[in-house]
């Protein structure tokens, strides 16, 4: 048998298939497993974080939504507890502002400290369609300047990597004036509780079915096409299981992706 996990997120379908053997043929055994090193486990955990974050962004935000950078005034280096308090106040003000427009405020944010000790917060928030709220956002953050950018509507892989990235050793050296606990606080990310959190549908199939996929190719869901650049095949050296990952995208009304 093999299993197929399916995430349906807006106009995309993401599929992960895991199975024993290279082709799912009768009598095949899984490949030899290797014990993962701590560094390899760390890398795999990071990849899993990136996947979850990418799906979270896709499920909750759209092209044109805001990617904010909340900055402090030059020279200000507040401790993490002060930043969290300032951020809490900002979020409460934004919730009230969005409620006036009958829209729910939601967010993903990442605390960060630059190589020179400059404190800032990156945050994804929805745009209120048909309204310019940039001035309201700036007024709600009274600690410094707000930089505005917008989401481009891609697959958000790079953005997910950025939000979940660990602080590199070189960066730690640059902010050595902070206690270890403080440095860890400035590498955390958080989300609002009202986000949609995608969960997969799991389906179990026979080896015969996966063998058909491997010999005849991936058949997309009706109304979708397979994004060829997303197709990945391989063997997990730690589980010995083979896998196929790919994404399908919804066809446009004219029939083209």
C-alpha positions, -999 to 999 in steps of 0.1 A, spaced: 0 0 0 10 37 -2 -6 68 10 -14 101 -6 -18 134 13 -37 161 -5 -39 198 5 -66 218 -13 -57 255 -9 -77 280 -30 -67 274 -67 -40 248 -59 -39 211 -50 -7 199 -33 0 162 -33 26 141 -14 28 104 -22 49 80 -1 54 43 -9 77 13 -5 101 5 -33 112 24 -64 82 14 -86 57 -2 -62 62 -36 -79 53 -68 -62 79 -81 -37 98 -48 -36 113 -37 -3 120 -3 11 155 10 6 181 7 34 175 33 61 203 54 75 203 69 110 199 107 106 225 129 123 214 158 145 223 183 117 202 163 92 172 162 116 176 200 121 175 206 83 145 183 79 126 201 107 134 234 90 120 222 57 88 210 74 85 245 91 88 261 57 62 239 41 37 246 69 44 283 67 40 284 29 6 266 31 -5 289 59 3 320 38 -14 306 8 -46 296 27 -50 330 44 -36 358 22 -39 370 -13 -20 389 -39 -19 426 -29 -21 419 8 5 438 30 40 427 39 48 453 66 81 462 83 75 479 116 106 498 126 118 517 157 133 551 157 170 552 149 190 543 180 162 526 198 170 491 210 141 479 231 142 445 249 120 418 235 93 422 262 89 459 252 86 449 216 60 424 224 40 449 244 43 475 215 32 448 191 2 438 212 -9 475 213 -5 478 175 -25 446 169 -54 457 192 -56 491 173 -57 473 140 -84 449 151 -106 479 160 -98 495 127 -106 464 106 -138 458 127 -151 492 115 -149 478 80 -165 445 89 -133 427 83 -114 404 106 -78 413 113 -53 384 111 -16 382 108 17 364 107 47 381 122 84 376 128 105 395 153 139 404 140 171 422 149 195 434 123 233 429 123 237 463 138 211 457 165 182 475 148 149 461 160 120 455 137 89 434 131 79 418 98 41 412 95 17 399 69 -18 414 71 -48 415 48 -56 446 27 -91 460 31 -103 460 -5 -114 494 -18 -98 513 11 -64 530 16 -55 522 52 -18 528 50 -22 560 71 -42 541 97 -15 514 99 13 540 103 -7 558 130 -13 525 148 25 520 150 37 550 169 73 538 176 88 546 142 83 542 105 64 515 87 76 501 53 49 488 30 53 461 4 26 438 -11 24 400 -17 30 391 -53 7 361 -55 34 335 -61 38 302 -42 54 321 -12 82 296 -8 109 323 -4 87 343 20 81 312 41 118 305 43 124 341 54 98 340 82 110 307 96 148 311 91 170 306 122 195 332 131 229 324 117 260 322 138 274 353 122 243 373 131 245 361 167 281 375 169 269 409 157 242 411 184 264 396 212 253 425 235 220 407 240 216 378 265 211 344 249 174 343 259 169 377 242 186 365 210 162 336 208 132 358 212 143 378 182 142 347 160 106 338 167 75 341 146 39 340 156 4 339 141 -31 350 150 -55 323 162 -81 330 135 -60 317 106 -71 288 85 -47 260 91 -46 236 62 -48 199 70 -44 171 44 -68 146 32 -52 111 34 -60 84 10 -47 48 9 -41 30 -23 -26 -3 -36 9 -7 -51 -8 -13 -84 -21 23 -84 12 39 -77 29 17 -103 4 31 -128 13 67 -118 50 59 -123 45 42 -157 18 65 -172 26 98 -155 7 120 -131 -29 126 -142 -42 160 -130 -75 165 -113 -102 176 -138 -100 214 -143 -64 215 -131 -29 211 -146 3 197 -131 29 223 -124 59 205 -139 84 226 -120 69 213 -87 73 176 -94 99 160 -71 107 123 -68 132 105 -46 139 82 -17 140 94 19 173 80 32 161 80 68 127 61 63 137 41 32 104 52 16 101 65 -19 81 97 -25 65 119 -52 56 156 -45 38 179 -69 13 207 -72 -17 212 -95 -30 246 -104 -65 255 -115 -70 261 -152 -81 296 -162 -115 301 -180 -98 302 -214 -84 267 -207 -48 278 -201 -29 278 -168 
